[in-house]
Structure formats: C-alpha cells, structure tokens
Amino acid sequence: MNEKKILIFLVDDDALFLKSLEIDFAQNTQSAIETFATGELCLEKISMNPDIIILDYHLNSIDKKAINGLETLDKIKAVQPQIPVIMLSSQDKIAVAVNCMKHQAYDYIVKSETAFIRLQKTITTIFHYQKIEKALNWYMEKI
C-alpha cells in the first residue's frame, strides 16, 4: 500500500538551524519537507496544504521588513485554520509561549539540543489526536 508522505513546512531565518532540522527530518522520518527562510515564502506555498508547519518566532533577522512568526501564524490561521503550527524560539519565556498559544499555535518548543526529539513527539501527538477526532466524528455521524 502506497501511503502519502506527511508534508512538513519548516520556516526559520536561521539557515544553519533550518538545515539541521531538514537533515534530522530527512534522516529520521518518511516526511516530505519544504523549507522557507521567511514567513512570506511559506505563505506563498500554503496552497500545498502542509500537514504541519514548524515556524520560528522571530523571522526578520535576514530581512528587517519581513513579517515575524506571530504575523505569519495569524495569516496561516486566517487561510488554513486546520493546519497545526508548532512555534519554535530560542526564547525560554513563559510569556512568549502563552502569546503563541493565544495566536492558535499548537505548541511552543524552545530551540535546544532536544528540539528535534520534542518536535517528533509533538507531531506524533498531533496525528494521534487527529485520528481520534476522525473516529469520533465518524461515530457521531452514525448516531
């Protein structure tokens, strides 16, 4: 049986971190990966309907006029509200995490040496809950 690969968008203006994430996903998952250095580039390709977006909180270190992660998150949710977006940041501040969640982020993960493992666990959780939700909806329609 030929299963469709999970499409993951990685969005980060830190080229080194972005490449290391891309390599981790390529080596450890069967996912299709698209990488973007800005939120604008990600939004241009949102019609590809990614299964998950991993989005950096700060996205304007390359281009100071670029929109930041929260603005990108808001624009994603305006056009594709069902796509889970995981926010990444080097900031280990509760206020930043809470703010991301208020903007409908699925989760907030601090960039660290364990970030990839935490991302994998979060992605597994997302698909687990989607499967449960699908089954629940099926049962509700039968009642």
N, C-alpha and C positions, 0 to 999 in steps of 0.2 A: 504494500500500500504506500503510495507516494504522499507524504504529509507536506503541507505548506509550511515553509520556514517562517518562523517568527521574525517580523521586521522591526528592528530597533533603530531609532534615531538617537545618535549621540551628538550633543550640542555643547561645545566648550571652546572658548577662545584660547585656552592654554594648549598649544599644539602638542607638546610633549605628553601631557596627561591624556589628551584626546587619543593620541596614537597608542598609548599604553592600554587604554580601555578597549580600543578597537582590537588590538592584538589579543588581549585577555578573552574577549568575547569570541573572536575567531578561533582561538585555540581550545576553548573550553565549552563552547555551545554550538548548536547547529543553527544559529540565528543568521539572518541576513542583516548586515549592518550598513547604515548610511551615516556619514559624519558631516558635521557642519561647524564652521568657526563662528557663525553669527546666528542670532535668532531670525533675522530676515531671511537667510538662506534656508533655514529649516521651514519657515512659513511658506516659502515658495514651493516646497515639495510636500506640503501637508496633504495634498490630494492623493499621495501614495498610500494613505491610511496606515500609518505605522501602528503596530500593536502596542508599543511602549515608546515613550520619549524620555531620555535621560538628559536633563537640562541644567546647565551651570547657572548659578545665581547671578554671578557677575559676567557679563558678556561684552564689556566695552573696553577691554584693555588694548585691543588692536585698533579699533576704530571708536574714538570717544563719542561719536554721534550714533553708534549702534544702540539698539534697544537692549535693555538689560533682561535678565532672566524672568523677573516678575512680569514685565510687559509682554514678553514672549509667551509666558504661561497664560496670561489673560487672553491673548489673541488666539492661542491654540484652543482654549476652552470655549471661546466665542464661536469658533467654526467646527470644532470636533470635540464636544464636551465628554464623549465617552472614552477618549484616549487617556490612559493613565500616564501621568507625568511625574517622574521622580526628580526632585531637585537635588543638586549637588553643590556643595560650597566648602571652601576652606574655613569658613567661619563656624566656630563651635559655640554659637549663641542661641539660647532658647528663643529669644525674641525674633530672630531671623527665621527659625524653624516654624514658629507659630504663624508668622506672617505668610510664609509659603503655604501653609495649610489653609489659611483663610482665603488664599487665592486658588484653592482647589487642587493643590499638589497632592498626589497620592502618598508621598513620603518625602522625607528630607534626610539626606545622608551626607555626613561630613567627609570631605576628601581625606583619605589616610591610606595607610598600607593595607587596611582591611576593607576598603571601599568596594572593591570588586566582589568580595565574598558577600558583603551586605547587599549589594545590588542583586546578585544571583538569588539570595534568599527572598528579597522583596519581589522580584519578578516571579518566582515560584508561587509566592503567596497571592499575587495578582491573578495568576491563571487558575489557582485553586479556587479563589472566591468567584471568579467568572464562571467556572464550571458549576459550582454550587448554585449560583444565581440562575444560570441557564436551566438547570434541573428543576429548581423551584418554580421558575416561570412556566415550564412545561407542565408541572403538576397543577399549578394554579389554573391553567387554561383547561385542564381536564375536569376540574371540579365544577 
